[in-house]
């Protein structure tokens, strides 16, 4: 059997409990709320202007939702794979679930299957892949295809064909980071659309390569200098990968979050002391992705470890308005005082733990040091149901929903585990977009 065939067997033999469904509903709420928030951003406006002039089918509408879910940097993050599965899997699961008349339980089962495929393959690509390739984009089609295979009731052989043709559509390069271009949002949307397309074509009889991952001209050979193929099937009895996925409390690149967490604690300790020096110890991927000392745009600020550390120290909070021109101006002095190094144990712990250490020296000579092995929102420090709901309510209202409608939507999504006829969450989202 090929790796994709074995992965399909693993996923389809994995039991789903009621608590698994409840957790999948919480992650679905997080993704949907993030999509609403993305719709009112400048990037969201560009995407909506495009959509208004195009005749979108359901798959292309899923592309739009996936892109919008990835705009505000508030979407989930799976550490071992360095992927954002929600923005890829949820649009496909919700839209196709509605099309097929699936129950809420079936939609959430597809979500669990999609997360599992995307995250297990992402954990196998190896660290060198991430230096050039955007894992959410390259591994995302597998997740979308697996979710679609569940809802389309594909046979194991058809599902293998779907994953084979999903993998051959893998793409997504980090070059956009050099100029702060907007490609990242397209990555999430295309991954969702590509996987769904692969599954529909598999249902129609289009074959795909069984050895798309390990083959001599396959995904690993083409894009992964140091793959770890055994991670795909590792510990099949573990809980679902969705349960091992982190939820973001702050709207910036997840690599900045342990730094923000440390800086917010130090802010409380400073008690109006003036900062003289700041030293940050972290892991290599932070330097690869977030080493932008002087961000010129809001998006670059979300990917700047310097800005996020400085604004957290300055304001004592990080929110949706922490990256605008005024915030960048206010963070400039502290940004210049920051020194960053790749250091232990953070370098060796990554990607299993995303940690950091921040040391601040005040002008008085006082020193404040805070470290994090894990970060708020990680499974080890998970947000509880009330915190998840509060985050979603904030994002939904930021996205233009009145409090009553936001509350209703939260209730609809959280009720999915027991809903026989799933509510029209996807079509209602598209209707909301048409009114913006």
JORA-V941348 format. One record per helix or strand of 2 or more residues. SS is the DSSP state (a for helix, b for strand). FROM is the first residue (numbers start at 0). TO is the last residue. If there is no record, write none. Layout:
BEGIN
ss = {SS | SS}
from = {FROM | FROM}
to = {TO | TO}
END
This chain:
BEGIN
ss = {a | a | a | a | b | a | a | a | a | a | a | a | a | a | a | b | a | b | a | a | a | a | b | a | b | b | a | a | a | a | a}
from = {2 | 17 | 41 | 57 | 76 | 85 | 103 | 128 | 134 | 155 | 173 | 182 | 218 | 228 | 240 | 244 | 253 | 274 | 283 | 297 | 304 | 324 | 337 | 345 | 355 | 366 | 378 | 384 | 402 | 415 | 424}
to = {11 | 37 | 51 | 68 | 77 | 99 | 121 | 131 | 150 | 166 | 177 | 202 | 222 | 231 | 243 | 245 | 269 | 281 | 289 | 301 | 314 | 335 | 341 | 348 | 361 | 371 | 380 | 397 | 413 | 417 | 433}
END
